[in-house]
Amino acid sequence: AQKVTQAQTEISVVEKEDVTLDCVYETRDTTYYLFWYKQPPSGELVFLIRRNSFDEQNEISGRYSWNFQKSTSSFNFTITASQVVDSAVYFCALSEASTGANSKLTFGKGITLSVRP
Amino acid sequence: DTAVSQTPKYLVTQMGNDKSIKCEQNLGHDTMYWYKQDSKKFLKIMFSYNNKELIINETVPNRFSPKSPDKAHLNLHINSLELGDSAVYFCASSQVQGYNEQFFGPGTRLTVL
């Protein structure tokens, strides 16, 4: 069974600090996909990134970067020079490819990030 | 143009009532989903439909009945509402299977009094 653990529940930083959000996953599949979503205070869910299990290259998008390590089953998310607008709940999610049409997203419990000015 | 839309955005109702939430996507996706987000922000899938066919039903009480009149629409009807049904319900869609990126609607906040 697939499982996602986000051990951090709440993180508070001061603007311009770097912050890393941890995500650990469990799956028996060799082919799977990992995601990060952002939920700002307005409530919508915003897709940030999708990674497949065969691509362990780190990804950087502006101030955001992701570190995927299969050896530790982790897919961590770092925000560099955080800003107040980064305040949100961040969800890591996993989907297994073997289930085909039954494939579904399993979410972690989310990490509430507060960035103080 | 909104990719995935839901109506209504807020729904306040009494216990025992029946209510519906509508969802439409204009992305041309084949698969649509309903998720429930509880008061602790935990997101859990309820249903998925692929081309109007029910694919996933995650042990949701049968008071919840999804209906997909066509692949662009997935509505959620809830009978005999209970206090524990209070939550935010999100509709989502994706191309083909669930391991593709899912686009979420804005959510419907349901409050049962």
Chai-1 contact restraints between the chains, C-beta under 6 A:
chainA,res_idxA,chainB,res_idxB,connection_type,confidence,min_distance_angstrom,max_distance_angstrom,comment,restraint_id
A,Y33,B,Y99,contact,1.0,0.0,6.0,A-B,restraint_1
A,G43,B,G107,contact,1.0,0.0,6.0,A-B,restraint_2
A,E44,B,P106,contact,1.0,0.0,6.0,A-B,restraint_3
A,L45,B,F104,contact,1.0,0.0,6.0,A-B,restraint_4
A,F47,B,E101,contact,1.0,0.0,6.0,A-B,restraint_5
A,R50,B,E101,contact,1.0,0.0,6.0,A-B,restraint_6
A,V89,B,K41,contact,1.0,0.0,6.0,A-B,restraint_7
A,S95,B,G98,contact,1.0,0.0,6.0,A-B,restraint_8
A,S95,B,Y99,contact,1.0,0.0,6.0,A-B,restraint_9
A,A97,B,Y99,contact,1.0,0.0,6.0,A-B,restraint_10
A,A101,B,N50,contact,1.0,0.0,6.0,A-B,restraint_11
A,A101,B,I55,contact,1.0,0.0,6.0,A-B,restraint_12
A,A101,B,Q97,contact,1.0,0.0,6.0,A-B,restraint_13
A,N102,B,I55,contact,1.0,0.0,6.0,A-B,restraint_14
A,N102,B,I56,contact,1.0,0.0,6.0,A-B,restraint_15
A,S103,B,Q97,contact,1.0,0.0,6.0,A-B,restraint_16
A,S103,B,G98,contact,1.0,0.0,6.0,A-B,restraint_17
A,S103,B,Y99,contact,1.0,0.0,6.0,A-B,restraint_18
A,K104,B,I45,contact,1.0,0.0,6.0,A-B,restraint_19
A,K104,B,I56,contact,1.0,0.0,6.0,A-B,restraint_20
A,K104,B,G98,contact,1.0,0.0,6.0,A-B,restraint_21
A,F107,B,L43,contact,1.0,0.0,6.0,A-B,restraint_22
A,K109,B,F42,contact,1.0,0.0,6.0,A-B,restraint_23
A,G110,B,K41,contact,1.0,0.0,6.0,A-B,restraint_24
